[in-house]
Each structure stands twice: as structure tokens, then as C-alpha cells.
Amino acid sequence: MGLLTDRVAVVTGASKGIGRVMSQLFAREGARVVCAARSDALVAETVALIRSAGGEAIAVVADASVEDGAKSIVDAGVKAFGRLDTLINNAGDGGPTKPIQDYTTDDWFYTVNSCLTSAYLCSRFAVPAMIDAGRGAIVNIASMAGRRGLAYRVGYCSAKAGQIGMTYGLAVELGRHNITVNAIAPGAVAGDRIDRVIQGQADVRGVDVERMRQSFVDRSPLRRMSTADDISSLAAFLCSDLARNISGQCIPVTAGEPAS
């Protein structure tokens, strides 16, 4: 038996990066996975990878940051697998890297809705299904940017801080229903997103991009970035029975860098 045998898990942002790696790991650990994303081709590819390895998964093409999209994700999972008891709020775009005086209202709402509103909506629609199932686990993929900040990323920092606050509030609210709610706060995670962030930080500061990249590595005692596997393995643990008494926590994954 795997760590997540008999679980039915929604993973948003499952088209690539952390979401794809996490969907595959959850399936290997026995979960039936609802892979949700806005990109039809990419999320179908994630599901194909899971099925080719012997796992069970469906693809749902939807925008988790709007009501109809979030509801359709949950409804598809319940229809396909009969219930839902696990939710990973991973969807979200990092938004632009700009000084606040250049950060437009459109930039703000796009980033906040992508990261924070999507987590609220998916939780809102998933909780009744979890109550029906008699158990649940919600994990919000937040960021250290929501705890200590990052210059020129006001929308992203605010959205991720909001996810952490939502984690604490929902943990208190939902404990009586046997639902745990936790957050994971990655530092720099190797991949396309951090490459874009590093390029944006280098551009706005007027420094060499490799120097900027090295600064992200140097501040971690382990002298490396985290990986999608690091985030995914913690999420699998938090959704398993091994973590049934862990709730209301925000756990940093920072290659040893202090959380604050």
C-alpha cells in the first residue's frame, strides 16, 4: 500500500513544474488524481504520464481563479471517483517583477486572483465533499515571499501571505470536520518560474543575471535550490495518515535558510 492509498486528490496547476511532479507522486503513492490546469495539452500530458505508469488520473481544463472553473474541478473529481478528500492548491502565476509605482491594477488583480482567489475558491467547493467523505487534507503551496517579502513582487508577496493566513484560519474552522489544512512555503525552486524571477530581479536591479542567480543559492546553508520533488514529498506526507494530527502549519522548504 502506498502513502495515499484510497485518497482522491485534486492538484491544481498540474500542467507542469511542481503540479506535474506532485500529481505523478500522488498517483504512485496510491491516490486517484484530478489534474487541473488551464492548458489542455499540457494537463493531458500529465495524465498520460500517470496512466502510462499504472496510475489513475483524469484531466480537467479549467481556470481555478473563477467560480465556475473551481466548481467544475471539484465536480469532475466527485463524478469520476465518487468522492474527494484531498486538495493541493498549487495553481498560480507569479506575476510581474516591477517597482510598485509601475505595478498596475491589472497586474495586482491578475496575480492575487491567480494565487489566492484560486485557493479560496477550490477550498470553498472542496470542503463539502470532504465533510461527506469524513476526512480531508488541504495543502496550500505558498512561498517564503509571503513570509519575508521579495522586492518588486508586491502582488505575489501579498497573495502568498494571504494563502498562509487562510491556512491558519481554515485549520481552526475545519478541524471539527477531521480536515487538516497546512501550507508549504518554498524558497527558490529550480525550474522555469525561478528563472523568470531571477531574470526579472536582474533586470530591475541592473545586475548580471548569473550574479543574481548565485545570490539565491548563496543565502541557503545547503547551497542549492529546492526541487519540485522536495515540495511534492512534503505535500504527500501532509496528506497522509502519518500527518493526521498536523494542521495549521506553514512549513518552509528552503535548503536550510531560516524562515524569517
C-alpha positions, 0 to 999 in steps of 0.5 A: 500500500502506498502513502495515499492509498484510497485518497482522491486528490485534486492538484491544481496547476498540474500542467507542469513544474511542481503540479506535474511532479506532485500529481505523478507522486500522488498517483504512485503513492496510491491516490486517484488524481484530478489534474487541473490546469488551464492548458489542455495539452499540457494537463493531458500530458500529465495524465498520460504520464500517470496512466502510462505508469499504472496510475489513475488520473483524469484531466480537467481544463479549467481556470481555478481563479473563477467560480465556475472553473473551481466548481467544475474541478471539484465536480469532475473529481466527485463524478469520476471517483465518487468522492474527494478528500484531498486538495493541493492548491498549487495553481498560480502565476507569479506575476510581474517583477516591477517597482510598485509605482509601475505595478498596475491594477491589472497586474495586482488583480491578475496575480492575487486572483491567480494565487489566492482567489484560486485557493479560496475558491477550490477550498470553498467547493472542496470542503463539502465533499470532504465533510461527506467523505469524513476526512480531508487534507488541504495543502496550500503551496505558498512561498517564503515571499509571503513570509519575508517579502521579495522586492518588486513582487508586491502582488505575489508577496501579498497573495502568498501571505494571504494563502498562509493566513487562510491556512491558519484560519481554515485549520481552526474552522475545519478541524471539527470536520477531521480536515487538516489544512497546512501550507508549504512555503518554498524558497527558490525552486529550480525550474522555469518560474525561478528563472523568470524571477531571477531574470526579472530581479536582474533586470530591475536591479541592473545586475548580471543575471548569473550574479543574481542567480548565485545570490539565491543559492548563496543565502541557503546553508545547503547551497542549492535550490529546492526541487519540485520533488522536495515540495511534492514529498512534503505535500504527500506526507501532509496528506497522509495518515502519518500527518493526521494530527498536523494542521495549521502549519506553514512549513518552509522548504528552503535548503536550510535558510531560516524562515524569517 
